[in-house]
Amino acid sequence: MKKLLLYLSIAFLFIIGLNHRVVADVPVTEVRASHILVNNYYQAEQIRKSIIDGEGSFEEYAKMYSSCPSGQKGGDLGYFRRGQMVPQFEVQAFNLPVGEISKPVWTQFGWHLIKVTDRR
């Protein structure tokens, strides 16, 4: 079962990688992002849907549900450069438009929803 989940996760990440888009021609050296970290895909997807439907803000949901200590700060991770985050997280963060919420992203820490708040 673990191998099946691993293979499915790898396939999912491969598909995400094929569908990512570049949002600017100017190289971005730093991104400021927030995230919500949960244990399963379905919870992440439900939280994303609730935020998009206007049932609460990203920051409120981060405080309520994120298992990361950053959740108490609304999920804010501050600014980071390439190479500071795990690759799956970094790809999404550097290619996500400011203000948009990512689809669930899996890393070894769990499932993330990412919201880029600034880039420079």
C-alpha positions, -999 to +999 in steps of 0.1 A: +000+000+000+028+024+008+045+017-025+012+024-043+008+057-025+044+066-033+039+058-070+007+078-071+023+108-054+052+107-079+028+105-108+007+134-093+038+156-089+049+148-125+015+159-138+017+191-117+052+198-131+038+194-167+010+218-160+029+246-141+031+280-159+057+308-157+040+340-145+066+365-155+095+371-179+115+389-152+134+365-130+120+363-095+147+360-068+125+358-038+089+348-030+068+355+001+043+328+007+019+314+032+009+278+035-015+255+053-001+221+061-025+192+067-022+154+067-044+144+038-053+155+003-090+156+009-088+179+038-065+202+018-089+202-011-119+209+012-101+238+028-091+253-006-127+250-018-140+267+014-115+296+010-124+300-027-161+300-019-155+329+005-163+309+037-132+323+054-097+337+046-066+318+040-051+332+072-081+321+093-079+286+079-042+284+085-047+293+121-075+267+125-060+237+106-023+240+098-001+216+116+029+239+109+039+265+136+036+291+109-002+285+111-004+308+141+009+336+119-017+329+092+007+305+075+032+332+066+067+318+058+082+352+049+105+356+019+126+328+006+149+321-023+152+291-046+168+262-029+154+270+006+123+249+003+117+213-007+115+211-046+078+203-049+069+233-027+094+256-044+081+248-080+046+258-070+056+289-050+078+303-077+052+297-105+020+307-087+006+342-093+004+365-063-029+360-044-038+326-060-041+295-039-024+264-052-040+230-055-028+206-028+010+200-030+025+169-014+059+169+003+074+146+029+058+169+055+023+165+043-002+183+020+003+220+015-019+248+002+003+277-009-006+313-013+021+336-027+017+371-012+046+389-028+075+384-052+107+404-057 
